[in-house]
Amino acid sequence: MPPGSIQPAAKYFPRRHVASPRRDFAPPGANGIGLAELGPATPAPHGAGPTFHAIELLGGRIVQQDNIGLKLLEARLITPEALQKAQLQVKTGGGNITAALIKVGALAEPELTKFLGDLYGVPSIDLANFVPDPTVVKLLPSDVANKFQVVPITKTGRKLQVAMANPANIFAIDDIKFITGCEVQPMVASEAAIKKAIDKAYDHAASFENVMKGMEDDIEVIEEKDDEGPDPSVLGEADQAPVVKLVNSLISDAVRKGASDIHIEPYEKALRVRFRIDGTLYEMMSPPFRMKPAIISRLKIMAELDIAERRVPQDGRIKLRLLGRTIDLRVSSLPTIFGEKVVMRILDKGNLNIDLTKLGFQERAYSDFSRAIAQPYGMVLVTGPTGSGKTTTLYSALSKINTPEVNIMTAEDPVEYNLDGINQVLVNDDVGLTFAAALRAFLRQDPNIIMVGEIRDIDTGSIAVKAALTGHLVLSTLHTNDAPSTINRMVDMGIEPFLVASSTNLIMAQRLLRKVCVSCKTDVRLHPEVLRELGVSEEEARSCVFKEGKGCVDCNNTGYKGRLGVYEVMVMSPKIRDLILDRASVSAIKKQAVEEGMFTLRADGLTKLKNGITTAEEVLKETAADL
């Protein structure tokens, strides 16, 4: 077994040989294959409660996980369209059907929990207000809880109640019985609720401390040298169990918390680890500085980088299986004066939302954007700074228009997510495969729709315009502050105004605002000075509902959880095209677009602020005032 992997449950409680009929069955959820439904349920003896024996477990009711969606459909709790969306979510992002149904908004979690209780024939439990009992939690190690997706609730005598996402997993119940020495009484909750409860029950900070303690005991002090390469002993230390455990725990914790990036930063006398969650960096831990070479080396080995090269930046990728799904990490190392800084971008398909209706569009903006990407030709441009969600928007657009009847080709740097049915090309400047070169090749591949990761220069821009004018739909991005200024940016590149005006269907600018945590949001009143800066009158403010988060476990005490887009969608109307041909100023184009119904970034942000979705701080930080 490789170092750092989860050990079998037998290390906690020696397994005795037990002759049990359960071994004739395959555990649902253990390997992605569930048990076939065995027919109508037979009631268990009164007061017996569920045990780990196969048929007795659920009174003979054993359900295949894949059938739950169909049973929800039969019960008319979801629509066929919702089930199809959820199945696509599972196919692209992993996980199970119940979590996907919640994510796509097909049904509420309380409805699902009650349904699962009825389906499995066990009590359901609402974990929204779950308060862990430390004496009960410590009966079950955290790695076992995470492995089987269970959380201990209460213990009465020798009976232990555990909440489970899959109470039909008889292997899990059997292992828990051996580990705890208790009779196990399963209760059912949704997978999402179980994960939150596990995070509440098991303190990750404490687990980090335990890992660090092991490192202090087991790892030899390594002196950093100034020679051409690292101390050869570092290579060995990087494969030692404590270092492997730390790196694995670091990545696992980041994924659980929904982080998009992990920063490992060396300073003169300290090593700092930060996670970027919802666009903001939070300091998570400070490993011993002496362990810096071993930690960095371990990450470079995983990413297949040159461990001996510390003088130049390097880029690599890590692909791993975590929490039942595949996670890609894009790794970048950068030499600093105190050692190498490593940043890992987490690419988790499970968190990729490619449903346009879920991105935060207002009705008018959604209608305009959907109409533009449905055109047979022309150019649609999405603008905004790095990290503003442009790639997600483009992937969502491609997902919406991806049908067997069209040939879609993309040129990306890098390819962040693989999309079924779409031909994706990784741009590589080192071998001459630039965006422009890829576009030229695409035009010989009979494409209907082309997506270009970014228009960076005149060559790429000219070919994109040519493609849009010759019967192709072109989607691309630029780095500009708002939609109207994109026109000047393209003209400054050297593209003639008449080409920009005739080829472009729509330009959209976007930003991401953090959403107020729904678990701890509370009403607030905004200071008059803040209202003035926002351009909201006090009279108007009286009819609005402003919210802020107090901070809770669900949002890591930040008051925010999740992000939502704000959009500025400018349709290329005849009047705007005339202004472009006349080389009008950005302000004139913007004024005309607003008169035609365009919501600016600030206006869209204010709408979401008044609806209690985000805060004034976020609107002021991410959007500029309308002039």
C-alpha positions in Angstrom: 0.0 0.0 0.0 1.5 3.4 -1.0 2.5 5.8 1.8 -0.2 8.1 2.9 -3.1 6.0 1.6 -6.1 5.2 3.8 -5.4 2.1 5.9 -7.9 -0.7 6.2 -10.3 -0.5 9.0 -8.7 -3.6 10.6 -5.9 -1.4 11.9 -8.3 0.1 14.4 -10.1 -3.1 15.4 -8.7 -6.6 14.5 -11.1 -8.4 12.2 -12.4 -11.7 13.5 -13.4 -14.4 11.2 -17.2 -14.3 11.0 -19.2 -16.6 8.8 -21.7 -14.3 7.3 -24.0 -14.6 4.2 -23.3 -11.0 3.4 -20.1 -11.9 1.5 -22.4 -13.3 -1.2 -23.5 -9.7 -2.1 -21.7 -6.8 -3.5 -21.9 -3.6 -1.4 -23.7 -0.7 -3.2 -21.6 2.4 -3.5 -18.3 0.6 -2.5 -17.1 0.2 -6.1 -19.8 2.1 -8.0 -21.9 -1.0 -8.5 -25.0 -1.4 -6.4 -27.1 -4.4 -5.4 -30.0 -5.2 -7.5 -33.4 -4.5 -6.0 -34.6 -7.7 -4.5 -38.3 -7.1 -4.4 -40.8 -5.9 -1.8 -39.6 -5.1 1.6 -40.2 -7.6 4.5 -40.7 -5.8 7.8 -37.9 -6.4 10.3 -38.9 -7.8 13.8 -40.3 -5.2 16.1 -37.6 -3.4 18.0 -34.8 -5.3 16.3 -33.5 -2.4 14.4 -31.3 -2.7 11.3 -28.1 -4.8 11.7 -25.2 -5.6 9.4 -26.7 -8.8 8.1 -27.6 -8.6 4.4 -31.3 -9.0 4.2 -32.0 -8.0 7.7 -30.2 -4.7 7.1 -33.1 -2.9 5.6 -35.8 -5.5 6.1 -34.9 -7.0 2.8 -34.9 -3.7 1.0 -31.7 -3.2 -0.9 -31.6 -0.5 -3.6 -29.2 0.1 -6.4 -27.9 3.6 -6.3 -28.4 4.1 -10.1 -32.1 3.3 -9.7 -32.8 6.1 -7.2 -33.2 8.7 -10.0 -35.8 6.5 -11.7 -37.7 5.9 -8.5 -37.8 9.7 -7.9 -39.1 10.0 -11.4 -41.8 7.4 -10.7 -42.8 9.2 -7.5 -43.1 12.4 -9.6 -40.7 14.3 -7.4 -38.5 15.2 -10.4 -39.0 15.7 -14.1 -37.4 13.7 -16.9 -35.5 16.8 -18.0 -34.1 17.2 -14.4 -33.0 13.6 -14.3 -31.3 14.0 -17.7 -29.4 17.0 -16.4 -28.4 15.2 -13.3 -27.2 12.2 -15.3 -25.1 14.5 -17.5 -23.6 16.0 -14.3 -22.7 12.6 -13.0 -21.1 11.7 -16.3 -19.0 14.8 -16.6 -18.2 15.5 -13.0 -18.5 12.2 -11.1 -20.4 11.7 -7.9 -23.8 10.0 -7.6 -27.2 10.8 -8.9 -28.7 12.2 -5.6 -25.9 14.8 -5.2 -26.3 15.8 -8.8 -30.1 16.2 -8.5 -29.6 18.6 -5.6 -26.9 20.5 -7.5 -29.1 21.1 -10.6 -31.9 22.2 -8.4 -34.2 19.3 -9.2 -35.5 19.0 -5.7 -34.9 20.3 -2.2 -32.7 18.4 0.3 -35.4 17.8 2.9 -37.6 16.2 0.2 -34.7 13.9 -0.9 -33.9 12.9 2.7 -37.5 11.9 3.4 -37.7 10.0 0.1 -34.5 8.1 0.9 -35.8 7.2 4.3 -38.9 5.7 2.8 -37.0 4.0 0.0 -34.4 2.3 2.2 -36.8 1.6 5.0 -34.7 3.4 7.7 -35.2 6.6 9.6 -34.1 9.8 7.8 -32.3 12.6 9.7 -32.0 16.3 9.1 -28.4 17.3 9.6 -28.8 21.0 9.1 -28.5 21.7 12.8 -26.3 18.8 13.7 -24.1 19.3 16.7 -21.4 16.7 17.0 -20.9 14.8 20.3 -17.1 14.5 20.8 -17.4 11.3 22.8 -19.4 9.7 20.1 -17.3 11.1 17.2 -14.0 9.8 18.5 -15.4 6.2 18.3 -15.0 6.3 14.5 -11.7 7.6 12.9 -12.1 10.4 10.4 -10.6 8.4 7.5 -13.2 5.7 8.0 -16.0 8.3 8.2 -14.8 9.8 4.9 -14.2 6.5 3.2 -17.8 5.3 3.9 -19.5 8.7 4.0 -20.9 8.2 7.5 -21.0 10.3 10.6 -21.8 9.0 14.2 -24.8 10.7 15.8 -25.6 9.2 19.2 -24.7 6.2 21.3 -27.2 4.5 23.7 -25.8 1.5 25.5 -24.2 -0.6 22.8 -26.3 0.9 20.0 -24.6 3.4 17.8 -26.7 5.6 15.4 -24.9 6.6 12.3 -26.0 8.8 9.4 -25.2 7.4 6.0 -25.5 8.5 2.5 -26.0 4.8 1.5 -27.5 2.8 4.4 -27.5 -0.3 2.2 -23.7 -0.5 2.3 -23.4 -3.6 4.4 -19.6 -3.7 4.2 -19.5 -0.2 5.8 -21.8 -1.2 8.6 -19.9 -4.4 9.2 -16.6 -2.5 9.4 -18.1 0.2 11.7 -19.3 -2.6 14.0 -15.8 -4.1 14.2 -14.2 -0.7 14.8 -16.5 0.6 17.5 -17.7 -2.7 19.1 -21.3 -1.4 18.8 -24.5 -2.5 17.1 -25.0 -0.1 14.2 -28.3 1.5 13.5 -28.2 3.3 10.2 -30.1 6.5 9.4 -30.2 8.1 5.9 -29.2 11.7 4.8 -28.2 13.2 1.5 -24.5 12.9 0.5 -24.1 16.7 0.6 -25.5 16.8 4.2 -23.2 14.0 5.2 -20.1 15.7 3.9 -21.0 18.9 5.8 -21.6 16.9 9.0 -18.3 15.2 8.6 -16.5 18.5 8.3 -18.3 19.7 11.5 -17.6 16.5 13.4 -13.9 16.1 12.5 -11.8 19.2 13.0 -9.4 19.5 10.1 -7.1 21.8 12.0 -6.6 19.1 14.6 -5.8 16.5 11.9 -3.2 18.9 10.4 -1.7 19.2 13.9 -1.4 15.4 14.2 0.2 15.2 10.8 2.7 17.9 11.7 3.4 16.1 15.0 4.3 13.0 13.0 6.6 15.1 10.8 8.4 16.5 13.8 9.1 13.0 15.0 9.9 11.2 11.8 11.6 13.6 9.5 15.3 14.4 9.7 16.3 18.1 9.6 17.4 19.0 6.1 19.7 21.9 5.5 19.1 23.9 2.3 22.2 24.0 0.2 23.3 26.6 -2.4 24.9 24.1 -4.8 23.5 23.2 -8.3 20.8 20.9 -7.0 19.0 19.8 -3.9 20.5 17.6 -1.2 20.1 14.0 -2.5 18.4 13.1 0.8 15.5 15.4 -0.1 14.5 12.9 -2.8 14.1 10.2 -0.1 12.4 12.5 2.4 9.9 13.5 -0.2 8.6 9.9 -0.3 8.4 9.5 3.5 5.0 8.8 4.9 4.6 12.1 7.0 5.4 14.3 4.0 3.1 12.2 1.8 0.4 12.5 4.4 0.8 16.2 4.7 0.6 16.8 1.0 -2.4 14.5 0.6 -4.2 16.1 3.5 -3.4 19.5 2.1 -5.0 18.7 -1.3 -7.9 16.8 0.2 -8.7 19.7 2.6 -8.6 22.2 -0.3 -11.0 20.2 -2.4 -13.4 19.8 0.5 -13.4 23.5 1.2 -14.1 24.3 -2.5 -10.8 26.0 -3.0 -9.8 27.0 -6.6 -6.0 27.4 -5.8 -3.4 26.3 -3.3 -0.5 28.6 -2.6 2.7 27.3 -0.9 4.9 30.3 -0.2 8.4 30.3 1.3 9.6 33.3 3.3 12.8 33.9 5.1 11.9 32.0 8.3 8.4 30.6 7.5 6.4 28.5 5.0 2.9 29.6 4.5 0.0 27.7 2.9 -3.1 29.6 1.6 -6.3 28.5 -0.1 -8.2 30.7 -2.6 -11.9 30.2 -1.8 -14.5 32.1 -3.7 -11.8 34.4 -5.1 -10.3 35.3 -1.8 -7.1 33.9 -0.2 -7.2 32.5 3.3 -4.2 31.4 5.3 -4.7 27.8 6.4 -1.5 26.5 8.0 2.3 27.1 8.5 4.3 23.9 8.2 7.8 23.9 9.8 10.2 25.8 7.5 12.8 23.0 7.7 10.3 20.8 5.8 10.1 23.1 2.8 12.5 21.1 0.5 10.7 17.8 1.2 7.2 19.3 0.6 8.2 21.1 -2.6 10.1 18.1 -3.9 7.1 15.8 -3.2 4.8 18.2 -5.2 7.3 18.3 -8.1 7.6 14.6 -8.2 3.8 14.2 -8.3 3.7 16.8 -11.2 6.6 15.1 -13.0 8.8 18.3 -12.9 12.5 18.4 -12.8 13.3 18.2 -9.1 16.9 19.3 -9.6 16.0 22.5 -11.4 15.3 25.3 -9.0 16.4 28.3 -11.1 13.6 28.6 -13.7 9.8 28.4 -13.6 8.2 25.0 -14.3 4.7 23.9 -15.1 3.1 20.5 -14.7 -0.1 18.6 -14.0 -1.3 16.1 -11.3 -4.2 13.8 -11.9 -5.6 12.0 -8.9 -8.6 10.3 -7.6 -10.2 11.9 -4.6 -13.5 11.7 -2.8 -14.8 9.4 -5.5 -14.0 11.7 -8.4 -11.1 12.6 -10.7 -9.3 15.9 -9.8 -6.8 17.7 -12.0 -4.2 20.0 -10.5 -2.3 22.5 -12.7 1.0 23.0 -10.9 3.3 26.1 -11.3 6.6 26.5 -9.6 8.4 29.8 -9.4 11.9 30.6 -7.9 11.8 33.3 -5.3 14.6 34.7 -3.2 13.7 32.3 -0.3 13.0 29.2 -2.4 10.4 27.9 -4.8 6.8 29.0 -4.6 4.3 26.5 -5.8 0.7 27.3 -6.9 -1.8 24.6 -7.7 -4.9 25.3 -9.6 -7.7 22.8 -8.8 -9.7 21.7 -11.7 -12.7 19.8 -10.3 -15.3 18.7 -12.8 -17.7 18.1 -9.9 -17.7 21.8 -9.2 -18.0 22.9 -12.8 -21.4 24.5 -13.4 -22.0 24.6 -17.2 -25.7 25.4 -17.0 -26.3 28.9 -18.3 -29.4 29.3 -16.3 -27.4 28.8 -13.0 -24.7 31.5 -13.7 -26.6 34.5 -12.6 -27.9 36.1 -15.8 -30.9 38.4 -15.6 -33.7 37.5 -18.0 -32.9 40.1 -20.6 -29.1 39.4 -20.6 -29.8 35.6 -20.8 -32.1 36.0 -23.7 -29.7 38.2 -25.6 -26.7 35.9 -25.0 -28.6 32.8 -25.9 -29.8 34.4 -29.1 -26.3 35.4 -30.0 -24.8 31.9 -29.6 -27.6 30.4 -31.6 -26.7 32.4 -34.7 -25.1 30.4 -37.5 -22.2 32.9 -37.9 -20.6 35.9 -36.3 -18.5 36.6 -33.3 -19.4 36.5 -29.6 -16.8 38.0 -27.2 -16.6 37.5 -23.5 -14.4 40.0 -21.6 -13.1 40.4 -18.0 -10.0 40.0 -15.9 -8.3 36.7 -15.0 -10.5 34.7 -12.7 -13.8 36.3 -13.7 -15.4 33.1 -15.0 -14.9 33.7 -18.7 -13.9 30.1 -19.3 -17.0 28.7 -17.4 -19.3 31.0 -19.5 -17.8 29.8 -22.8 -18.0 26.1 -21.7 -21.6 26.7 -20.7 -22.3 28.3 -24.1 -20.7 25.4 -25.9 -22.6 22.9 -23.8 -25.8 24.5 -24.7 -25.2 24.5 -28.5 -23.3 21.2 -28.6 -25.4 18.8 -30.8 -24.4 15.9 -33.1 -25.2 18.1 -36.1 -22.4 20.6 -35.6 -18.6 20.4 -35.5 -17.2 22.3 -32.6 -13.4 23.0 -32.3 -11.6 24.9 -29.5 -8.1 26.2 -29.1 -7.2 26.6 -25.4 -4.2 27.4 -23.3 -4.6 25.4 -21.2 -7.5 22.9 -21.7 -9.1 23.2 -18.3 -11.9 20.7 -18.7 -12.6 17.9 -21.2 -16.0 18.3 -22.9 -17.6 15.3 -24.6 -18.4 15.8 -28.3 -16.0 18.8 -28.7 -12.6 18.7 -30.4 -10.3 20.5 -28.0 -6.7 21.6 -29.0 -4.0 22.6 -26.5 -2.1 25.6 -27.8 1.7 25.1 -27.5 3.8 28.2 -28.5 7.1 26.2 -28.1 6.3 24.1 -31.2 4.6 26.9 -33.1 1.0 25.9 -32.4 -0.2 29.4 -31.5 -3.8 30.5 -31.4 -3.4 31.9 -34.9 -1.9 28.6 -36.2 -4.7 26.6 -34.6 -7.3 28.8 -36.1 -5.8 28.5 -39.6 -5.9 24.7 -39.2 -9.5 24.8 -37.9 -10.7 26.4 -41.1 -9.5 23.3 -43.0 -11.4 21.0 -40.6 -14.9 21.9 -41.7 -16.0 23.6 -38.4 -19.4 25.1 -37.6 -18.4 26.6 -34.3 -14.9 27.7 -33.2 -13.8 28.7 -29.7 -10.6 30.6 -29.3 -9.3 30.8 -25.7 -8.1 34.4 -26.1 -7.5 37.0 -28.8 -4.0 38.3 -28.0 -2.7 39.7 -31.2 -3.6 41.0 -34.6 -3.0 37.6 -36.3 -5.5 35.8 -34.1 -8.0 38.7 -34.2 -7.9 38.9 -38.0 -8.4 35.2 -38.5 -11.2 35.1 -36.0 -12.9 38.0 -37.8 -12.4 36.3 -41.2 -13.9 33.1 -39.8 -16.9 35.0 -38.4 -17.5 36.6 -41.8 -17.3 33.3 -43.7 -20.1 31.4 -42.1 -18.6 30.3 -38.7 -19.7 31.1 -35.2 -16.7 32.2 -33.3 -16.5 32.5 -29.5 -13.5 34.1 -27.8 -12.3 36.2 -24.8 -10.4 39.4 -24.3 -9.0 41.3 -21.3 -11.0 44.5 -21.1 -12.8 46.3 -18.3 -16.2 46.5 -19.9 -18.1 45.6 -23.1 -17.9 49.0 -25.0 -14.1 49.3 -24.5 -13.6 46.0 -26.3 -14.3 47.8 -29.6 -11.4 50.1 -29.1 -9.2 47.3 -27.9 -9.8 45.4 -31.2 -9.3 48.6 -33.3 -6.0 49.3 -31.4 -4.8 45.8 -32.4 -5.1 46.8 -36.0 -8.5 45.4 -37.0 -10.5 47.8 -39.1 -13.6 49.3 -37.5 -15.9 48.1 -40.4 -14.6 44.5 -39.8 -15.3 44.7 -36.1 -18.8 46.1 -36.7 -19.8 43.6 -39.4 -18.4 40.5 -37.7 -19.4 40.9 -34.0 -22.9 39.8 -32.8 -22.5 40.5 -29.1 -19.9 41.6 -26.5 -20.3 40.6 -22.8 -18.2 41.8 -19.8 -18.5 39.9 -16.6 -17.3 39.7 -13.0 -17.8 37.3 -10.1 -19.4 38.4 -6.8 -19.3 36.4 -3.6 -22.8 35.3 -2.4 -24.0 35.8 1.1 -24.0 32.5 3.0 -27.6 31.3 3.2 -26.9 29.5 6.6 -25.9 32.7 8.5 -27.3 35.6 6.5 -29.0 38.4 8.4 -30.6 41.7 7.6 -28.4 44.9 7.6 -28.8 48.6 7.0 -26.3 50.3 4.9 -24.6 53.5 5.9 -25.7 56.6 4.0 -22.2 57.2 2.7 -22.2 53.6 1.2 -25.5 54.2 -0.4 -24.2 57.4 -2.0 -21.2 55.6 -3.4 -23.5 52.9 -4.8 -25.8 55.5 -6.3 -28.8 54.4 -4.3 -31.1 56.9 -2.6 -32.2 56.4 1.0 -35.8 56.3 -0.1 -35.0 53.5 -2.5 -33.0 51.7 0.1 -36.0 51.5 2.4 -37.8 49.1 0.0 -34.7 46.9 -0.4 -33.5 43.8 1.5 -29.8 44.0 2.3 -28.1 40.9 3.7 -24.7 40.1 5.2 -23.4 36.8 6.6 -22.4 36.6 10.3 -20.0 33.7 9.7 -20.6 30.0 10.4 -19.2 26.6 9.9 -20.7 26.2 6.5 -18.9 29.3 5.1 -15.6 28.9 7.2 -16.7 32.0 9.2 -16.4 34.3 6.2 -20.0 35.2 5.7 -19.8 34.2 2.0 -20.3 30.9 0.2 -20.2 30.5 -3.6 -20.0 33.1 -6.3 -22.4 34.5 -8.9 -21.7 36.4 -12.1 -22.7 39.9 -12.9 -22.9 40.6 -16.6 -22.9 43.5 -19.1 -24.4 42.3 -22.4 -24.0 44.6 -25.4 -25.9 43.6 -28.5 -24.5 45.0 -31.8 -27.5 47.0 -32.9 -27.5 49.0 -36.2 -26.9 52.3 -34.2 -24.0 50.8 -32.3 -22.5 49.6 -35.6 -22.8 53.1 -37.0 -21.0 54.5 -34.0 -18.2 52.0 -34.5 -17.8 53.0 -38.1 -17.7 56.7 -37.1 -14.9 55.8 -34.5 -17.1 57.1 -31.7 -15.7 57.2 -28.1 -16.3 54.4 -25.6 -18.6 56.6 -23.6 -20.8 57.3 -26.6 -21.1 53.6 -27.4 -21.9 52.8 -23.8 -24.5 55.6 -23.6 -26.2 54.2 -26.7 -26.1 50.6 -25.4 -27.7 51.7 -22.0 -30.4 53.5 -23.9 -31.1 50.3 -25.8 -31.6 48.4 -22.5 -28.1 47.2 -21.6 -27.5 46.6 -17.9 -24.0 47.7 -16.8 -21.9 45.7 -14.4 -22.7 48.1 -11.6 -26.5 48.0 -12.4 -26.5 44.2 -12.4 -24.5 44.2 -9.2 -27.0 46.6 -7.6 -29.9 44.3 -8.6 -28.3 41.4 -6.8 -27.5 43.6 -3.8 -31.1 44.7 -3.5 -32.2 41.1 -3.7 -30.0 40.1 -0.8 -27.8 37.9 -2.9 -24.5 39.7 -2.3 -23.1 42.6 -0.3 -22.3 46.2 -0.9 -18.6 45.5 -0.3 -18.6 43.0 -3.2 -20.4 45.3 -5.6 -18.1 48.2 -4.8 -15.0 46.1 -5.1 -15.8 44.3 -8.4 -17.7 46.9 -10.4 -17.0 50.5 -11.4 -19.5 53.4 -11.1 -21.5 54.3 -14.1 -20.5 57.6 -15.6 
